[in-house]
């Protein structure tokens, strides 16, 4: 019995470490929401409880914090350079990898949304959010083509967007940054640990997380089905916006399909791992 408990602890620790890496990476990847991944990996509720009621949440969830925190740092900062290199090598293939991950998490997210029923208002929320996000991102990135000059205040704005992406599942902060032309300089700054980028973005992110935590928690408690169906609509819409439309040739198309499948299988593996932990817990 003790051996099984130790084995489950190790599995849970490694699982939380991997989830932390993915959530951290999701915060800087276009079209991927770290908050949505936290919901899918069953981390979002404990995290929000920790932010809003730390005294009662810390004794319950303190074992989760080290692997999640370590994994998040690796994903957010450690992956920045690798992701920058991957995007330089092939933006199309890298984007398809994470589209696969998003699609793989969609069934679990839809199940989460329906835990408290699916009212007419929930379906309306999903449709309205999907149309609003798709229309807004499509206009900014494909029609208006708005760009800004990166500086301290814009990096602070990027940090605030990341904070919103953590607290508000479905908030696709990186997609917005790409539309404004801030994503590439921000990613390169993180990759080389640029002091200007870090000193502006990280405080903005942390401040936004703590300021929004209680408001978002209240809204989800009161309008659970409406909120989560809205999130599902946002995830699907933001994914449609980033689907690549141009390819260098058949080889890139084949590699894109392979990476999309790999992302889907990774999400499926994490879902199976969750079920195993719950069954043996």
Buried (B, 14 or more C-beta within 10 A) or exposed (E): EEEEEEEBEEBBBEBBBBBBBBBBBBBBBBBBBBBBBBBBBBBBBBBBBBBBEEEEBEEEBEEBBEBBBBBBEBBBBBBBBEBBEBBEEBBBBBBBBBBBBBBBBBEBBBEBBBEEEBEEEBBBBBBEBBEBBBEBBBEBBEEEEEEEEBEEEBBBBBBBBBBBBBBBBBBBBBBBBBBBBBBBBBBBBBBEEBEEBBBBBBBBBBBBBEEBBBEBBEEBEEBBBBBBBBBBBBBBBBBBBBEBEEBEEEEBBEBBEBBBBBBBEBBBEBBEBBEEBEEEE
